[in-house]
Amino acid sequence: MAEDFETMLSGGHSNSLGRTVEVVDLVLADRSRMADLYQCYFSEDEVVRLRVSSAMKRLTIAHPDWTMDFMDGLLSEIAAIDQASTQWTLAILFDETRHLLSAAQHDRALEIIKHNLEHHDDWIVLNTSLKVLFEWAADDDDLLAWLKPQMQRLSKDKRKSVSGRASKLLAELDG
């Protein structure tokens, strides 16, 4: 019997990928196993959830359409997971599937990313949210009007990566 994904994604150092790439390869070989991977988001183990996010990101980049089978859950139950790796990965997943989202899904994705930009303190969540929102604002004047004060606020952040990203994006607007 095949080893289950939660077991494969657990253990080891929390900053390592562990067996994430192996799991991705198994899903790429059998798309039906993506449902098993998605279920690992509900693991009690934070490391498993981190690695699920990494795997979902890789799979979504390769096959954005596969992720659409799980989009409603990503927009609801997964968005409710209070873990930085989940939140910054969601911004990437939403961006990679942007052209496939329904209007309602797009609006909900935008709401989630904006909320994270306003309320999260993790530097990766902030940087990723800034990047995605800036790209989406290219054809959304209302979003750009909302985003500009957020970029100004974050350009004063004590973390260089956050303030640098916000300042760079503000400079692009003015340039």
Secondary structure as GFF3:
##gff-version 3
##sequence-region A 1 175
A	DSSP	alpha_helix	5	9	.	.	.	ID=ss1
A	DSSP	alpha_helix	20	29	.	.	.	ID=ss2
A	DSSP	three_ten_helix	31	33	.	.	.	ID=ss3
A	DSSP	alpha_helix	34	39	.	.	.	ID=ss4
A	DSSP	three_ten_helix	40	42	.	.	.	ID=ss5
A	DSSP	alpha_helix	46	62	.	.	.	ID=ss6
A	DSSP	alpha_helix	64	67	.	.	.	ID=ss7
A	DSSP	three_ten_helix	68	70	.	.	.	ID=ss8
A	DSSP	alpha_helix	71	73	.	.	.	ID=ss9
A	DSSP	pi_helix	74	78	.	.	.	ID=ss10
A	DSSP	alpha_helix	84	96	.	.	.	ID=ss11
A	DSSP	three_ten_helix	98	100	.	.	.	ID=ss12
A	DSSP	alpha_helix	103	119	.	.	.	ID=ss13
A	DSSP	alpha_helix	123	136	.	.	.	ID=ss14
A	DSSP	three_ten_helix	137	139	.	.	.	ID=ss15
A	DSSP	alpha_helix	141	154	.	.	.	ID=ss16
A	DSSP	alpha_helix	160	174	.	.	.	ID=ss17
###
